[in-house]
């Protein structure tokens, strides 16, 4: 049976759950010593990227009414800044 990235990910997940760092050597050992380090490294790069994405907190968007207020507030500040800049240039 050919070694798949899913098998490598499963081994890495098991090691991680056990509190063992899923290094290339540890993953290979968990897999029974099969697989080249190159194959394992390629799958582990994807595994690490996936773990990082899962760890990032999801940010809920603001309610529409609040978003509109913030947009209006930003527009007001921008207009005030433009007026102040025009006055400074006119001297």
C-alpha positions, 0 to 999 in steps of 0.5 A: 500500500502506498503512503498517502498524505492523509496517512501522514497527516493522521500520524502527525495528528496522533503525535500532536494529540499525545503531546509529542512534536510531530517531527519528520523522524517522529512521523516516520517512526509512527508510520512504522519506518516507511516513507521517504523524508521528502514525501513526509516533509511535503505532506507535513508542510501542508499539515502545518499550513492547515493547522495554522489556518485552523488556529486563526480565530474567525472574526465575525463581521459587524452588524450592518447598522454598525458597519454603516455608522463606521463607514459614515464616520470614516467619510466624515473624518476624511472630509474634515481632513480634506477641508483642513488640508485645503485651508492649510494650503490656502494659508 
